[in-house]
């Protein structure tokens, strides 16, 4: 879409092209939450509810409390999940709000929004292909590890191993709770008692090989490979500062 409220000099054309290719809803907003620019994916998520998104307010669309913008000014970055009614269907969204240091006084911040259902589909697509090559895993820029029905690690990729300081063979056959600081064997087994249908998005501390902790975002999705339940975890490679 063309830029309506933000002048071209305020948003470089090359940047605009990059934003349009992001497979997440992306929005620039002002200090009051008024939408200044949005990409195609945001339009697909919310245009049915709001005929003209540039006349809408992000706080209203996402059903947020008004003080969220003031809180953002202190926090700079806020990430959370929220259920929103879309065409009489409850949809769970992962929402990230960021305050932006910009030369344009009009642009206050931006939001990146994903529906959990779309994220699940991407994971399901991977499971359908059964992750049949280690090369596919190791080419991924995000960390990945997979466990079997006993929560024993059966696959990892280079990105994840480097995050924790392990060689790949050192993690294989370890149990997931040995690298999760806040989860015991009992907790993991209780949370994922129906592994094939489990879905979870959390941020938690991982235990590195040297014993130190690293706080990372995790999306877990259950499925089946050759009829056997598995859980695949996708790891945000940027630890929380």
Sine and cosine of phi, psi and omega as CSV:
sin_phi,cos_phi,sin_psi,cos_psi,sin_omega,cos_omega
0.00,0.00,0.39,-0.92,0.02,-1.00
-0.99,0.17,0.32,-0.95,0.03,-1.00
-0.99,0.12,0.80,-0.61,-0.04,-1.00
-0.98,-0.22,-0.84,0.54,-0.12,-0.99
-1.00,-0.07,-0.37,0.93,0.04,-1.00
-0.99,-0.14,0.81,-0.59,0.03,-1.00
-0.92,0.38,0.46,-0.89,-0.06,-1.00
-0.85,0.53,-0.56,0.83,-0.01,-1.00
-0.92,0.38,-0.37,0.93,0.00,-1.00
-1.00,0.10,-0.36,0.93,0.01,-1.00
-0.70,-0.72,0.97,-0.23,-0.05,-1.00
-0.81,0.58,0.63,-0.78,-0.06,-1.00
-0.86,0.50,-0.63,0.78,0.01,-1.00
-0.89,0.45,-0.65,0.76,0.05,-1.00
-0.89,0.45,-0.66,0.75,0.02,-1.00
-0.86,0.51,-0.67,0.74,0.00,-1.00
-0.90,0.43,-0.62,0.78,0.02,-1.00
-0.90,0.43,-0.71,0.71,-0.03,-1.00
-0.89,0.46,-0.62,0.79,0.00,-1.00
-0.90,0.43,-0.42,0.91,-0.03,-1.00
-1.00,0.03,-0.17,0.98,0.02,-1.00
-0.91,0.42,0.78,-0.63,-0.02,-1.00
-1.00,0.03,0.71,0.70,0.08,-1.00
-0.57,-0.82,0.42,-0.91,0.13,-0.99
-0.92,0.40,0.75,-0.66,-0.02,-1.00
-0.76,-0.65,0.73,-0.68,-0.06,-1.00
-0.64,-0.77,0.72,-0.70,0.27,-0.96
-1.00,-0.09,0.64,-0.77,0.02,-1.00
-0.64,-0.76,0.33,-0.95,0.01,-1.00
-1.00,-0.10,-0.13,-0.99,-0.12,-0.99
-0.89,0.46,-0.44,0.90,-0.01,-1.00
-1.00,-0.04,-0.07,1.00,-0.04,-1.00
1.00,-0.09,0.00,1.00,0.00,-1.00
-0.91,0.40,0.72,-0.69,-0.04,-1.00
-0.96,0.27,0.79,-0.62,0.00,-1.00
-0.97,-0.23,-0.53,0.85,-0.03,-1.00
-0.35,-0.94,0.60,-0.80,0.07,-1.00
-0.59,-0.81,0.42,-0.91,-0.02,-1.00
-0.99,-0.13,0.00,-1.00,-0.10,-0.99
-0.88,0.48,-0.63,0.78,-0.07,-1.00
-0.94,0.35,-0.57,0.82,0.08,-1.00
-0.91,0.40,-0.64,0.77,0.03,-1.00
-0.87,0.50,-0.66,0.75,0.00,-1.00
-0.90,0.43,-0.54,0.84,-0.02,-1.00
-0.96,0.27,-0.62,0.78,-0.23,-0.97
-0.80,-0.60,-0.06,1.00,-0.11,-0.99
-0.92,0.39,-0.45,0.90,0.02,-1.00
-0.91,0.41,-0.51,0.86,-0.01,-1.00
-1.00,0.09,-0.39,0.92,-0.07,-1.00
-0.66,-0.75,0.94,-0.34,-0.10,-1.00
-0.88,0.47,-0.62,0.78,0.04,-1.00
-0.82,-0.57,0.99,-0.16,-0.09,-1.00
-0.92,0.40,-0.40,0.92,0.01,-1.00
-0.97,0.23,-0.12,0.99,0.11,-0.99
-0.97,-0.24,0.09,1.00,-0.06,-1.00
-0.98,-0.22,0.22,-0.98,0.02,-1.00
-0.90,-0.43,0.73,-0.68,-0.06,-1.00
-0.86,0.51,-0.59,0.81,0.00,-1.00
-0.88,0.47,-0.65,0.76,0.01,-1.00
-0.95,0.31,-0.69,0.72,-0.04,-1.00
-0.88,0.47,-0.68,0.74,-0.03,-1.00
-1.00,-0.01,0.03,1.00,0.02,-1.00
0.81,0.59,0.78,0.63,-0.02,-1.00
-0.99,-0.14,0.34,-0.94,0.11,-0.99
-0.97,0.23,0.57,-0.82,-0.12,-0.99
-0.87,0.48,-0.49,0.87,-0.07,-1.00
-0.96,0.26,-0.06,1.00,-0.04,-1.00
-0.88,0.48,-0.56,0.83,0.00,-1.00
-0.93,0.36,-0.67,0.74,0.05,-1.00
-0.90,0.44,-0.64,0.77,0.02,-1.00
-0.90,0.43,-0.60,0.80,0.00,-1.00
-0.89,0.46,-0.58,0.81,-0.01,-1.00
-0.88,0.48,-0.53,0.85,0.02,-1.00
-1.00,0.07,-0.62,0.78,-0.11,-0.99
-1.00,0.09,-0.50,0.87,-0.04,-1.00
0.96,0.27,-0.65,0.76,0.04,-1.00
-0.67,-0.75,0.73,-0.68,0.03,-1.00
-0.72,-0.69,0.74,-0.67,0.04,-1.00
-0.74,-0.67,0.70,-0.71,-0.04,-1.00
-0.33,-0.94,0.20,-0.98,0.12,-0.99
-0.93,-0.36,0.52,-0.85,-0.07,-1.00
-0.45,-0.89,0.65,-0.76,0.08,-1.00
-1.00,-0.01,0.78,-0.63,-0.03,-1.00
-0.79,-0.61,0.64,-0.76,0.02,-1.00
-0.99,0.17,0.89,-0.45,0.03,-1.00
-0.86,-0.50,0.93,-0.36,0.01,-1.00
0.78,0.63,0.73,0.68,0.04,-1.00
0.92,0.39,0.31,0.95,0.11,-0.99
-0.88,-0.48,0.73,-0.68,0.04,-1.00
-0.98,0.18,0.88,-0.48,-0.02,-1.00
-0.87,-0.49,0.76,-0.65,0.02,-1.00
-1.00,0.02,0.81,-0.58,-0.02,-1.00
-0.90,-0.43,0.56,-0.83,0.22,-0.97
-0.98,-0.17,0.85,-0.53,-0.14,-0.99
-0.84,-0.54,0.77,-0.64,0.06,-1.00
-0.84,-0.54,0.85,-0.53,0.04,-1.00
-0.93,-0.36,0.71,-0.71,0.00,-1.00
-0.72,-0.69,0.69,-0.72,0.10,-0.99
-0.99,0.15,0.70,-0.71,-0.16,-0.99
-0.92,-0.38,0.78,-0.63,0.15,-0.99
-0.99,0.12,0.97,-0.26,-0.11,-0.99
-0.74,-0.67,0.56,-0.83,0.08,-1.00
-0.93,0.38,-0.44,0.90,0.04,-1.00
-0.99,0.16,0.87,-0.50,0.01,-1.00
-0.94,0.35,-0.31,0.95,-0.03,-1.00
-0.96,0.29,-0.61,0.80,-0.04,-1.00
-1.00,0.09,0.87,-0.49,-0.01,-1.00
-0.99,-0.16,-0.65,0.76,-0.04,-1.00
-0.23,-0.97,-0.07,-1.00,0.02,-1.00
-0.63,-0.78,0.35,-0.94,0.01,-1.00
-0.79,-0.62,0.63,-0.78,0.12,-0.99
-0.87,-0.49,0.80,-0.59,-0.18,-0.98
-0.76,-0.65,0.77,-0.64,0.07,-1.00
-0.78,-0.62,0.67,-0.74,0.15,-0.99
-0.99,0.10,0.65,-0.76,-0.01,-1.00
-0.88,0.48,-0.55,0.83,-0.02,-1.00
-0.89,0.45,-0.63,0.78,0.01,-1.00
-0.94,0.34,-0.58,0.81,0.05,-1.00
-0.91,0.41,-0.64,0.77,0.03,-1.00
-0.88,0.48,-0.63,0.78,-0.02,-1.00
-0.90,0.44,-0.66,0.75,0.02,-1.00
-0.89,0.47,-0.65,0.76,0.01,-1.00
-0.93,0.37,-0.67,0.74,0.02,-1.00
-0.87,0.50,-0.63,0.78,0.03,-1.00
-0.87,0.49,-0.63,0.77,0.03,-1.00
-0.92,0.40,-0.68,0.74,0.00,-1.00
-0.91,0.42,-0.57,0.82,0.02,-1.00
-0.89,0.47,-0.57,0.82,0.03,-1.00
-0.99,0.14,-0.07,1.00,0.11,-0.99
0.89,0.46,0.31,0.95,0.06,-1.00
0.70,0.71,0.78,0.63,-0.24,-0.97
-0.98,0.18,-0.04,1.00,0.05,-1.00
-0.74,-0.68,0.68,-0.73,0.06,-1.00
-0.92,0.39,-0.44,0.90,0.01,-1.00
-0.89,0.45,-0.62,0.78,0.03,-1.00
-0.87,0.49,-0.66,0.75,0.02,-1.00
-0.91,0.41,-0.73,0.68,-0.12,-0.99
-0.96,0.29,-0.32,0.95,0.07,-1.00
-0.98,0.18,-0.24,0.97,-0.04,-1.00
-0.95,0.31,0.67,-0.74,0.01,-1.00
-0.99,0.11,-0.21,0.98,0.08,-1.00
-0.99,-0.15,0.41,-0.91,0.04,-1.00
-0.96,0.27,0.62,-0.78,-0.01,-1.00
-0.65,-0.76,0.72,-0.69,0.26,-0.97
-0.59,-0.81,0.43,-0.90,-0.09,-1.00
-0.77,-0.63,0.61,-0.79,0.05,-1.00
-0.84,-0.55,0.41,-0.91,0.07,-1.00
-1.00,0.00,-0.17,-0.99,-0.09,-1.00
-0.91,0.41,-0.31,0.95,0.05,-1.00
-1.00,-0.07,0.09,1.00,-0.01,-1.00
0.92,0.38,0.41,0.91,0.11,-0.99
-1.00,0.03,0.72,-0.69,-0.05,-1.00
-0.94,0.33,0.85,-0.53,-0.04,-1.00
-0.92,-0.40,-0.28,0.96,0.07,-1.00
-0.50,-0.87,0.56,-0.83,0.10,-1.00
-0.63,-0.77,0.15,-0.99,0.18,-0.98
-0.82,-0.57,0.18,-0.98,-0.07,-1.00
-0.86,0.51,-0.65,0.76,-0.05,-1.00
-0.87,0.49,-0.71,0.70,-0.02,-1.00
-0.92,0.39,-0.69,0.73,0.00,-1.00
-0.87,0.49,-0.65,0.76,0.00,-1.00
-0.92,0.40,-0.58,0.81,0.03,-1.00
-0.86,0.52,-0.63,0.78,-0.06,-1.00
-0.99,-0.14,-0.08,1.00,0.05,-1.00
0.98,0.18,0.37,0.93,-0.01,-1.00
-0.97,-0.25,0.38,-0.93,0.30,-0.95
-0.99,0.12,0.52,-0.85,-0.06,-1.00
-0.79,0.61,-0.69,0.72,-0.06,-1.00
-0.91,0.41,-0.38,0.92,-0.02,-1.00
-0.96,0.28,-0.40,0.92,0.00,-1.00
-1.00,-0.02,-0.43,0.90,-0.05,-1.00
-0.88,0.47,0.74,-0.68,0.02,-1.00
0.98,0.21,0.00,1.00,0.21,-0.98
-0.97,0.26,0.42,-0.91,0.05,-1.00
-1.00,0.03,0.50,-0.87,-0.09,-1.00
-0.86,0.52,-0.56,0.83,-0.05,-1.00
-0.95,0.32,-0.21,0.98,0.04,-1.00
-0.97,0.24,-0.28,0.96,0.03,-1.00
-0.91,-0.42,0.01,1.00,0.03,-1.00
-0.95,-0.30,0.92,-0.38,-0.15,-0.99
-0.92,0.40,-0.57,0.82,-0.11,-0.99
-0.99,-0.13,0.11,0.99,-0.08,-1.00
-0.83,-0.56,0.78,-0.63,0.10,-1.00
-1.00,-0.08,0.14,-0.99,0.07,-1.00
-0.83,0.56,-0.70,0.71,-0.03,-1.00
-0.91,0.42,-0.65,0.76,-0.01,-1.00
-0.90,0.43,-0.73,0.68,-0.02,-1.00
-0.88,0.47,-0.71,0.70,-0.04,-1.00
-0.91,0.40,-0.54,0.84,0.02,-1.00
-0.96,0.30,-0.69,0.72,-0.04,-1.00
-0.92,0.40,-0.61,0.79,-0.10,-1.00
-0.91,-0.40,0.69,0.72,0.00,-1.00
-0.94,0.34,-0.39,0.92,0.11,-0.99
-0.90,-0.44,0.95,0.31,-0.17,-0.99
-0.84,0.54,-0.66,0.76,-0.11,-0.99
-0.88,0.48,-0.38,0.93,-0.05,-1.00
-0.88,-0.47,0.23,0.97,-0.06,-1.00
-0.99,0.13,0.57,-0.82,0.10,-1.00
-0.58,-0.81,0.68,-0.73,-0.03,-1.00
-0.40,-0.92,0.60,-0.80,0.13,-0.99
-0.78,-0.63,0.88,-0.48,-0.03,-1.00
-0.64,-0.77,0.17,-0.99,0.23,-0.97
-0.81,-0.58,0.79,-0.61,-0.11,-0.99
-0.49,-0.87,0.19,-0.98,0.00,-1.00
-1.00,0.02,0.80,-0.60,0.15,-0.99
-0.99,-0.14,0.53,-0.85,0.02,-1.00
-1.00,-0.09,0.89,-0.45,0.02,-1.00
-0.98,0.22,0.22,-0.98,-0.03,-1.00
-0.86,0.50,-0.56,0.83,-0.02,-1.00
-0.99,0.14,0.05,1.00,0.04,-1.00
1.00,-0.06,-0.20,0.98,0.03,-1.00
-0.97,0.23,0.25,-0.97,-0.03,-1.00
-0.95,-0.30,0.54,-0.84,0.08,-1.00
-0.72,-0.70,0.81,-0.59,-0.08,-1.00
-1.00,0.00,0.86,-0.50,-0.11,-0.99
-0.70,-0.72,0.50,-0.86,0.12,-0.99
-0.99,0.13,0.62,-0.79,-0.08,-1.00
-0.70,-0.71,0.72,-0.70,0.21,-0.98
-0.90,-0.44,0.85,-0.53,0.02,-1.00
-0.94,-0.35,0.65,-0.76,0.00,-1.00
-0.63,-0.77,0.80,-0.59,0.02,-1.00
-1.00,0.05,0.36,-0.93,0.04,-1.00
-0.12,-0.99,-0.25,-0.97,0.03,-1.00
-0.75,-0.66,0.65,-0.76,0.11,-0.99
-0.82,-0.57,0.86,-0.50,-0.07,-1.00
0.80,0.60,0.62,0.78,0.08,-1.00
0.99,0.13,-0.10,1.00,-0.04,-1.00
-0.98,-0.20,0.70,-0.72,0.02,-1.00
-0.90,0.43,0.66,-0.75,0.09,-1.00
-0.65,-0.76,0.29,-0.96,0.12,-0.99
-0.79,-0.62,0.80,-0.59,0.02,-1.00
-0.92,-0.38,0.73,-0.69,-0.05,-1.00
-0.91,-0.41,0.75,-0.66,0.07,-1.00
-0.95,-0.32,0.81,-0.58,-0.17,-0.98
-0.94,-0.35,0.79,-0.61,0.13,-0.99
-0.91,0.41,0.83,-0.55,-0.09,-1.00
-0.99,0.13,0.04,1.00,0.01,-1.00
-0.94,-0.34,0.96,-0.27,0.01,-1.00
-0.91,0.41,0.50,-0.87,0.04,-1.00
-0.92,0.40,0.75,-0.66,-0.01,-1.00
-0.99,0.16,0.00,0.00,0.00,0.00
